[in-house]
């Protein structure tokens, strides 16, 4: 993506390598604007790519994950152009769909789950073979459900019998569609990926989730809402069932909301060190899981106020140990884990077994990191239990995972000597994290 001038908030300015987490030297009084939502950006890129004409994405996220999505769609023949703006976070994007998707291409998903789960169905619309692969650290991520579902709707896939990346989609220019039963217990992205492409299937799609649990339902709601804004009405005849009619996806200009989950560490920081943090541009209504933050942080002892499009979190008398079901918002679990390390009693997080299949096994990584700093945490079959203990400095391993890195920064606000081994992992969804963190603390953004 084009870098329109240097700024410490430009995606290209993101630091890499080991990073000493700064310790707060007083209470906070900060206002932060976070860039656009990764989840919305990548959904709208896909919908714009299969739409019936060109469309503009205003204030999209520019990050490693969104760059992978842009590159993937360009490989399939989509034209995506930067449109300069005054935003320090990067240009708008003009997306022009191709007359026909092209094959004989390679899609490198990097570490982006949305790319591997959202682009694979679109690849079936191409004419020719499309190799779908990923960074070696992401080849373990579950894909068998998607491979099976695509075969059920008529897509020809050669995966070498491994039910995993890399695999080749042998595109024939169209996908039959029809009825499919899947178990999406490992990731709601399987549902969203199929729903996004379904309007272009010959006969649409009737999709049923047949597993025992469905994580991150707000992300599916986000997909359904995005389709609705483009003229595709998704029926929901029963829980865990969706019907998508075949039909044109309307071209639109779309404004991307700020990423509310990326705002979580900043809001939590006020509770860790005192004072208040405001995130600007907080939407009145959102399907993002981060919209649940207000209620969660209130339960943990914060004072939360919404006023004039902003959300402000102020420290209360302390951080309360809680028992939370985070099945609808597993991506918030690392930040809540960091808060719980400073609580007045134990915290148990339930409904997050699926986060073992993210960039890393987040449950094992969080527990291992906290124990390495002298803390106490225990893995549960479907969650984590955190027992607050005095902490010491030490290395905090990011494990190629952006949310692990930001949790290390959160803990480092109160624990001197915490070093995140690779802060560059935050570039996956928030390249500006280190600069914004320093701005929140009243420091030079480039330090």
N, C-alpha and C positions, 0 to 999 in steps of 0.2 A: 504494500500500500504506500502511496506517496506521502512523504513527510513534508508538510508545508511549513518549514521554518523550525528552528530549534526552540524548545521550551522544556523545562523540567517535567512538564506534564505530557509531553509527546510520547507516544508509545515507544519510539526509538530510543528514548532516554532511560528506559527501565534498566536498573542495575542488575548485574549478574554476580554469582559467586557468594561466598560467605558474607554474612551481614550481622553486625552487632546490634541487637535490638536496643533502641534507646530507652532509657529509664525516665519516666516522667519526674520533673522536679517541682511539681505543684499541681493543683487542681486544674481541670481543663475548662476552657471557655472558647469553643471553636465552632465554626460552621464549615461544612464540607459539601462539595458537589461531586457526586460520583458519576462516572460515565454510564453509558447505556447498558441495558440488560443483555447479557450473553444469550440467555435462553430466548428472549424475544428477537434479538438480532438474527440469530441463526434460523429461527422459524420463518421470519419475514423474508430472509434471503431466499429460502427454498420456495416459499409461496410466490415471491416476485419472479423467480426463475421459471415457474410453470404457469404464470398468469397470461392473460390474453393481450398484453401490451406492456410497454415500459412503465416503470414506477420508481419513485424516489424513496429512499430510507433516510429520514432525518435523524441526526444524533445517534447513529449506530455505534456499537462498541467496536473499537479497533484493538484487537488483542490476538494472541496466538491462535485461540480457537476460532475466532471470526475470520482471521486470515486464512486458516485452513478451509473454512467453508467457502470463502470467495474463490480460492484457488481450485477447489473441487468443482464448483459450478462452472468456472471458466474452462476447465478441462473438458466439460461436457458441452461446450459451445455457447454458454451464457456470456453476454457482454456486461461487465460491471465496471463502471467508471467512477473515479473520485470527482466530487464536486466541492471545491474549496469553500470553507466557512470561516467564521471568526472564532470558532470553538477551539480551545487548546487541546481538545481530545481527538481532533481529526476531522476529515471531510465527511460530507454526506455521500451517499452511494446511489448512483443511477443504474438500475438493473433493467436490461433489455433481454427478454427471452429469445431463444433461437427459434427459427422456423422448424427445426428438428434437432433433437439432442444428438450429439456426435459420440461415437464410440472410439475404439482404438486409443484408449486413454488410461492413465493411471491416476487414481485418487489416493493421495497420502493423507490420512486422517490425523496424523500426529498423535496427540493424546486426547483428541476431542471426541467424546462419546456421541455428541449430537451429530457430528459429521458422519461417523460410521453408521449410525442408526437412521439418519435422515436422508443421506445421499444414496445409500444402497438401493432403495426403491426407485429413486429418480434414474439411477443408472440403468434400470430395467427398461426405461423408455427410450434409451439410446439405440442407435443402429451400430452394432459392433461390440467387441469385447471391452469391458471396463474392469481393470484390476483395482480392487479395493484393499489397501494395506494401511499400516500405521507404524508409529514409532515402536521399537522393540519393547519398550516399557508398557505399551498399551495392547500388545497382541493377546494378553490374557483376558481382556475384557469380554464379557459374555456377548456372543453374537449368534449362538445356535438358534435361539428363538426367532430371530429375524430371518436367518437363512431358511428355516423351515417354513415360516409364514410366506415368504416370497415365492418359494417353490409351490406352495398351495394355491397362489393366485396366478401361477403360470410363468414365473421368471425362471430362466435357465441359469443355474449357478453351479460352478465347479469349485468346490472347497477342498478337494483332495481327501474327502472323508473325515475331515477334522472338526467340522462344525465351528470354525473359528477363522479369524483373519490370519493371513491374507486369503482372499478368494476372488474368482473372476465371475462377473456378471456378463452373460452372453446376451446382449440386448437385441431385441427384434423390432424395436420401434414402438412397441405398445405392450401393455400388460392387461391380461384378461380381467382380473379381479374376481369377485365372488364372495363366498363365505369362508371365514377363517376363525379357528379357535386357537388361542395362544395362552401360554402361562407367562405373564409379564411380571412375575414376582421379583425378578432380579433388577428390572429397570422399567420405569414408565416410558422411557424413550422408545421402546419397541412399539408401544401403542401410538405415540405421537408420530413416529416416522412413517408408519403405515397410513395414519389418518391424513397426514400432509399431502402425500402423493395420490391418495385414493380418488380425488376428483378426476384425475387423468386416466384412471383405469377404465377399460371398455364398459364395464357394467357397474362401476363403483365398488363399494366394499361394505360387507356386514362383518364386523369384528367382535369377537367375544373373548373376554378374559376368563380363563377357567382355573386359575390358580387360587390358592387359599388367601392371598393378600395382594394388594396392589399399592405399591409405594408411590409417594410424590403425586398424589391425585391433582394438586393444583397445577402441575405442569401439563397434565392432560386437559384440564379446564382451559389453560392458556392456549393450547393448540386448537381446541374447539372454538374458542372465542376469536382467534385469529382467522380461522376459516370462515366464521360467520361474518366478519367484517369485510370479507372478500366475496360474499354472495353464496357461500356454500353452507347450507343449513344441515348440521349434523344431528340426526335423531338419536335419542337415548332411550330405547324402549324398556330397558331394565338396567340396574346397576351393573357396571362392567360390560356393557354392550353398546356399540355405536354403529350407526348406519350412515354412510357417506354416499350421496348420489354422484353419479358421473355428471360432469358439466364444466363449463368454463370458470376459471378462477379469475375474478375481477382484478385488473390492474389498479393500483392505488398508490398514493403518496402516504407514507406511514411515519409517524413520529415514535421513536423508541423510548420507553420509560427508563429512568435510571435503574441500575441493578441493585435491588433492595437487599439481596443476600450479600453482595460485596460491601454494602453499607454496614453490615452487622458488626464487624470488629470495631469500627469507629464508634458506633453507638455503645457497644459494650465497654469501650475504654473509659467512658465516663463513670461507669459503675466500679471499675477496677481501681481508679486513682482519685475519683471525686470530681465534682464540677459538672459540666454539661457539654454535650455535643449535639449540634443540629445538623441534620442532613436536609439539604434544600431540594425542592422539586419532588417531594413525596406525593405520589398520585393518590387521588381521592379513592379510586377503586383500582385494584390490581389482582391479577391471578397469580402473581409471583409468590412463591412460598415465603419470601422475605416480608410480605405484608403481615405475617403472623408475629413479627418481632415485637410490636407494641405490646401485645398481650403477654408474650413469653417474658419479656424483660420486666413488665409490671409484676408478674407473679414472682419473679426473682428479686423484687425489692426496689426497682427503679421507679422514678416518677416520669411518666411519658405524656407529652403534650403535643397535639397537632394544632397548628395555627398557620393560616396563610400559605398553605402548600408546603409547609416544613414540618418535620418531625424532630422533636427535641427530647433527648433522654438525659435525665439528671440523676445523680447518685442519691440514693435514699440513705437510711441508717446503716445499711449493710447489704450483703448479698445473701439471699436465702437459698438454702439447700432445698431442692424440689424433686418431684417425680413427674417426668414429662413423657408424653407419647409424641415423638417427633416423626411419625410415619409419613405425615403430609409434608414435612420440611426437613428431610434428612440432611440437606446441604447446610443447614444451620447448626448441626450437631457439633462440629469442631469449635465454633465460637462459644456455644453454650458450655461445652466441655471446659474451655479456658476460663470462663466465668466461675464455673463450679469449683475450680481448684482453689478459689479464694472465698468460698461460701462459708456460712456459719454452721453448716452441717452437711451430711452426705447428700449427693444428688444421684438419681437413677434416670437414665435416658432409655426409653423403650422404642420399639418399632423402627430400628435403624439397621437391622441386619444386612439390608441391601447395600449399605455403604462400604461393605467389605469388597465390593466389586467395582469400586471407582478407580481413580488413578493408582491408588494403593489400597490395601486393606486398612481403611481409616480407623477402624476400631482398634486393631492391634497396634497401629502406628501411634495413635494418641496415647494409649495405655503405656506403651514402651517409652515414649518420649517423657511422659510425666514421671514415670518411675526413675528415669535417668537423672531427673532433677530432684529426687528425694521425695516425690509425691506418691500417693496411693490411688490406684485405679484398678478395676477388675473388668475383664471381658465377660459379657453375658451372651447367651445364645442369640439374643436379638437386641443387644444394647450394651451399655457401659454403666458401671457404678463408680462414682468418684468420691473419695473420702479426703477432705482437705487436710493437708499437712504442711509444715514449713518447707519452703522450696529453696534450692540453691541454684547458682548459675551453672551453665554447661551447654553442650551442643544440643540443638533441637533439629532433628532430621526432617527435612521436607518430604522425602520419599517421592519426588517428582509431582507433588500435590500442592496446588496453590492454597487450599484451605488449611493444610497442615502448616504452611509457612506463616500465614496470617495469625494462626493460633499461637505460634511461637512468639510473634511480635506482641500479642496481647499479654501473654504471661510475662514477657520481658519488661513491660511497663512498671512492674513492681518488684521484679527479681533481677538484680544486677548480674551481668555476666552471661545472659542468654545469647547464644549465637546461632542464628538460623543458617544451616549449612549451604543452602542455595535459595537466595531470595528471588532469583530469576524465575522460579516456578510461578510466581504471582502474575507473570506476563500472560499466563494462560487465559485469564479473564480480567485482570486489572493491572496492566503494565505500570500504571501510575501509583501503585500501592505505597512504595517506599517514600516517594515524594509527598503524597497526601498525608502519610503517617507523620512525617516530620512537620508538615504545615499544621496539622492538628495540635502538635506539641509546641508550636510557636518557634520552630527551628527553621533554618535555611533549607529549602526543599532540595537543594543539590548537595547537601552535606553527606 
